[in-house]
């Protein structure tokens, strides 16, 4: 060591000399903190969450107790918006009932049909991946494009659906005229429900397929040894083991159903017609907030929707203990 020059000495073993004042400073402690780099990476996300999510949520609650336009002054009115909503606004109840009808009429087919498709797609057959892709394709297609396509399918005069049903003799067999589909109040919402079920088949099918492939084969083999047939194995082995996925798709389906907007907006031109038969809750909220510029009333509608969805979700989590089985 004595013969080595100063440049050759191991200076890395010598700690950096700092005064107590420097070591106690905020920036010194921050720079030497173990989690400092982690906070640097997380900071943009935290800032974005606070600016674009937390602040709008809190400010929307404040606005729900005010009256005024989006661009003008707002005036505090207390619970006036909520009183008007529940006691005076018929369109509120109409949009809520339409949305409930859409949600609960579509939830069973949106869960049952993808589960059956997943059972079919779970077979070890040559080319099965191609059919999985075809079924999943509508999910990755723009919802606006899907809605426009179904507008043409539902066209009463030239639509593919009426042409196909007419060629098969369905109208003559049932003794009915060609349905007007989106142009008739009786069938307008049903038409949107059918379209939304079709579009969601692929996504839920993929979820159920993953759940089915996660079921241990040993359970099926044990059931076969006990003499259980295919149906008995499905109801006593497969169904209980994929019940968490059924619960997940049900919860997400109800949440998504109460938030439906783009289908009714595109397929009815934002009118929610005919005769408000497709006026959904979020479409009504959009009209109040961005067309009529009643931002306070729209904020009140948003918070009522939040409470409805939260209540339904909590009820489902409460009831899932009775029928959902976890491995």
C-alpha positions in Angstrom: 0.0 0.0 0.0 2.8 2.4 0.8 4.3 2.0 -2.7 1.0 2.8 -4.5 0.4 6.2 -5.9 -2.6 8.3 -4.8 -4.4 7.6 -8.1 -4.0 3.8 -7.5 -5.4 3.9 -4.0 -8.9 2.3 -3.4 -10.9 5.4 -2.7 -14.2 3.6 -3.0 -13.7 2.3 0.5 -13.6 5.8 1.9 -17.0 7.2 2.7 -18.0 10.6 1.5 -17.4 13.1 4.2 -20.5 15.2 5.0 -21.3 17.6 7.8 -24.2 16.8 10.2 -26.1 19.7 8.8 -26.0 18.3 5.2 -26.9 14.8 6.4 -30.0 16.1 8.3 -31.2 18.1 5.3 -34.4 17.0 3.5 -32.9 16.7 0.0 -30.0 14.6 1.4 -32.3 12.2 3.2 -34.6 12.0 0.1 -31.8 11.3 -2.3 -30.5 8.5 -0.1 -33.9 7.0 0.7 -34.3 3.4 -0.5 -37.7 4.0 -2.0 -36.8 7.3 -3.7 -36.4 5.8 -7.2 -39.7 4.0 -6.8 -41.5 7.3 -6.0 -39.9 8.9 -9.0 -41.5 6.3 -11.3 -44.9 6.3 -9.5 -45.1 10.1 -9.3 -46.6 10.7 -12.8 -49.3 8.1 -12.2 -50.1 9.6 -8.7 -50.3 13.1 -10.2 -52.5 11.9 -13.0 -54.8 10.0 -10.6 -55.2 13.1 -8.4 -55.7 15.5 -11.3 -57.9 13.4 -13.6 -59.8 11.2 -11.2 -59.8 12.3 -7.5 -60.3 16.0 -8.2 -63.2 15.5 -10.7 -64.9 13.1 -8.3 -64.8 15.5 -5.4 -65.7 18.5 -7.6 -68.6 16.6 -9.2 -70.0 16.0 -5.7 -69.9 19.7 -5.0 -71.5 20.5 -8.4 -74.4 18.1 -7.7 -75.6 20.6 -5.0 -75.5 23.5 -7.5 -77.5 24.8 -10.4 -75.9 26.4 -13.5 -74.5 25.8 -16.9 -71.2 24.3 -17.8 -69.8 27.6 -19.0 -71.7 30.0 -16.7 -72.0 30.7 -13.0 -73.3 28.0 -10.6 -75.6 28.7 -7.6 -75.8 26.5 -4.5 -79.3 24.9 -4.2 -78.6 22.2 -1.6 -80.5 18.9 -2.4 -82.6 20.6 -5.1 -81.3 18.5 -7.9 -82.0 15.3 -6.0 -85.5 16.4 -5.0 -86.2 17.2 -8.7 -84.8 13.9 -9.8 -86.8 11.7 -7.5 -90.1 13.7 -7.3 -90.4 15.6 -10.6 -88.3 14.2 -13.4 -90.2 11.5 -15.3 -87.3 11.0 -17.7 -85.1 10.0 -14.8 -87.4 7.1 -14.0 -87.8 6.2 -17.6 -84.1 6.1 -18.3 -83.5 4.1 -15.1 -86.2 1.5 -16.0 -84.8 1.2 -19.5 -81.3 0.7 -18.2 -82.5 -1.9 -15.7 -84.4 -3.7 -18.5 -81.3 -3.7 -20.7 -79.0 -4.9 -17.9 -81.1 -7.7 -16.4 -82.4 -8.9 -19.7 -78.9 -9.3 -21.2 -77.0 -10.6 -18.1 -78.1 -14.2 -18.2 -77.5 -14.7 -22.0 -74.2 -12.8 -21.7 -73.0 -15.3 -19.1 -74.6 -18.6 -20.2 -73.9 -18.4 -24.0 -70.2 -17.6 -23.6 -69.9 -20.5 -21.1 -71.4 -22.9 -23.6 -69.2 -21.6 -26.3 -66.1 -22.0 -24.1 -67.1 -25.6 -23.5 -67.2 -26.1 -27.2 -63.9 -24.3 -27.8 -62.2 -26.2 -25.0 -62.0 -29.3 -27.2 -58.7 -30.5 -28.5 -59.5 -30.3 -32.2 -57.4 -29.3 -35.2 -58.0 -25.7 -36.2 -59.9 -24.8 -32.9 -57.7 -21.7 -32.5 -59.1 -20.3 -35.7 -62.7 -20.6 -34.4 -61.7 -19.0 -31.1 -60.2 -16.1 -33.0 -63.4 -15.6 -35.2 -65.6 -15.6 -32.0 -63.3 -13.1 -30.3 -63.1 -10.8 -33.3 -66.2 -8.6 -32.6 -64.7 -7.8 -29.1 -61.7 -6.0 -30.6 -63.8 -4.2 -33.2 -64.8 -0.6 -32.4 -68.2 -0.4 -30.7 -69.2 2.4 -32.9 -68.4 0.3 -36.0 -70.4 -2.6 -34.6 -73.4 -0.3 -33.9 -73.3 1.1 -37.4 -73.1 -2.4 -38.9 -76.1 -3.6 -36.9 -78.0 -0.5 -38.0 -77.9 -1.9 -41.5 -78.7 -5.4 -40.3 -81.8 -4.1 -38.5 -83.0 -1.9 -41.5 -86.7 -2.8 -41.8 -86.7 -2.7 -45.7 -83.3 -3.7 -46.8 -81.7 -5.2 -43.7 -80.1 -8.6 -43.8 -82.0 -9.9 -40.8 -85.5 -9.3 -42.3 -84.4 -10.6 -45.7 -83.0 -13.8 -44.0 -86.1 -14.4 -41.9 -88.3 -13.7 -44.9 -86.4 -16.2 -47.0 -86.8 -18.8 -44.3 -90.5 -18.2 -44.2 -90.5 -17.2 -40.5 -92.9 -14.2 -41.0 -95.4 -16.3 -43.0 -95.2 -19.1 -40.4 -95.9 -16.8 -37.5 -98.4 -14.7 -39.5 -96.6 -11.4 -38.7 -95.3 -8.5 -40.8 -91.6 -7.6 -41.0 -90.5 -6.1 -37.6 -89.4 -2.5 -37.6 -86.7 -3.3 -35.0 -85.1 0.0 -34.0 -88.0 2.0 -35.4 -90.6 0.5 -33.1 -90.8 1.1 -29.3 -91.7 -2.5 -28.7 -88.5 -3.9 -30.3 -86.0 -1.1 -30.1 -84.4 -2.0 -26.8 -84.6 -5.7 -27.5 -82.6 -5.1 -30.8 -79.8 -3.3 -28.8 -79.8 -6.1 -26.3 -79.3 -8.7 -29.0 -76.5 -6.7 -30.6 -74.7 -6.2 -27.2 -74.9 -9.9 -26.3 -73.4 -10.8 -29.7 -70.5 -8.4 -29.3 -69.6 -9.6 -25.8 -69.7 -13.3 -26.6 -66.0 -13.5 -27.5 -64.6 -11.7 -24.5 -66.6 -13.7 -21.9 -65.9 -16.9 -23.9 -62.2 -16.3 -23.5 -62.6 -15.7 -19.7 -64.5 -19.0 -19.3 -62.1 -20.8 -21.5 -59.2 -19.8 -19.2 -61.3 -20.8 -16.2 -62.1 -24.2 -17.8 -58.5 -24.9 -18.6 -57.6 -24.2 -15.0 -59.9 -27.0 -13.7 -57.6 -29.8 -12.5 -58.2 -32.9 -14.7 -57.8 -35.2 -11.6 -61.3 -34.1 -10.4 -62.9 -35.3 -13.7 -61.0 -38.5 -13.6 -62.1 -39.2 -10.0 -65.7 -38.5 -11.1 -65.4 -40.9 -14.0 -64.2 -43.6 -11.7 -67.2 -43.0 -9.5 -69.5 -43.5 -12.5 -70.5 -39.9 -13.2 -71.6 -39.1 -16.7 -70.7 -36.0 -18.7 -73.7 -34.0 -17.4 -73.1 -35.0 -13.8 -69.4 -34.0 -14.1 -70.4 -30.7 -15.5 -72.9 -29.8 -12.8 -70.9 -31.3 -9.9 -67.3 -30.7 -10.9 -67.0 -28.1 -13.7 -69.7 -25.6 -12.7 -68.6 -25.3 -9.0 -65.0 -24.8 -10.0 -65.7 -22.1 -12.6 -68.2 -20.3 -10.3 -65.7 -17.6 -9.5 -65.6 -16.7 -13.2 -69.4 -16.8 -13.4 -69.5 -14.4 -10.4 -66.9 -12.1 -12.0 -68.7 -11.9 -15.4 -72.0 -11.3 -13.7 -70.6 -8.4 -11.6 -68.9 -6.8 -14.5 -71.9 -7.4 -16.8 -74.2 -5.5 -14.4 -71.7 -2.7 -13.9 -71.3 -2.4 -17.7 -75.0 -2.7 -18.3 -75.8 0.3 -16.1 -73.1 2.3 -17.9 -74.2 1.5 -21.5 -74.0 4.6 -23.7 -72.4 4.2 -27.1 -74.9 1.6 -28.5 -78.0 3.7 -27.7 -76.2 6.9 -28.7 -75.0 5.7 -32.2 -78.1 3.5 -33.0 -80.6 6.2 -32.1 -78.6 9.3 -33.1 -78.5 10.4 -29.4 -82.3 10.7 -29.2 -83.0 7.6 -27.2 -86.0 6.9 -29.4 -88.5 6.0 -30.5 -90.6 7.5 -27.7 -87.7 7.3 -25.3 -87.8 3.5 -25.4 -83.9 3.3 -25.7 -83.1 6.3 -23.4 -80.6 4.8 -21.1 -79.3 6.4 -17.9 -75.9 7.5 -19.1 -77.4 8.8 -22.4 -79.8 10.9 -20.3 -76.9 12.1 -18.1 -74.9 13.0 -21.3 -77.9 15.0 -22.7 -78.3 16.9 -19.4 -74.7 17.7 -19.0 -73.4 18.3 -22.5 -76.4 19.2 -24.6 -78.6 21.1 -22.0 -75.5 22.2 -20.1 -77.1 21.5 -16.7 -73.8 20.4 -15.2 -75.1 20.4 -11.6 -78.1 18.1 -12.4 -75.8 15.8 -14.5 -73.4 15.5 -11.6 -76.3 14.5 -9.3 -77.4 11.9 -11.9 -73.8 10.6 -11.9 -73.7 10.2 -8.1 -77.0 8.4 -8.0 -75.7 6.0 -10.6 -72.6 5.4 -8.6 -74.7 4.6 -5.5 -76.9 2.2 -7.5 -73.9 0.3 -9.0 -72.2 0.2 -5.6 -75.3 -1.1 -3.9 -75.8 -3.8 -6.5 -72.1 -4.8 -6.4 -72.1 -5.1 -2.6 -75.3 -7.2 -2.7 -73.6 -9.6 -5.1 -70.5 -9.8 -3.0 -72.7 -10.6 0.0 -74.6 -13.3 -1.8 -71.6 -14.9 -3.5 -70.7 -16.7 -0.3 -73.7 -19.0 -0.9 -72.8 -20.2 -4.3 -69.3 -19.3 -5.3 -66.6 -22.0 -4.5 -62.9 -21.2 -4.4 -60.3 -23.9 -4.6 
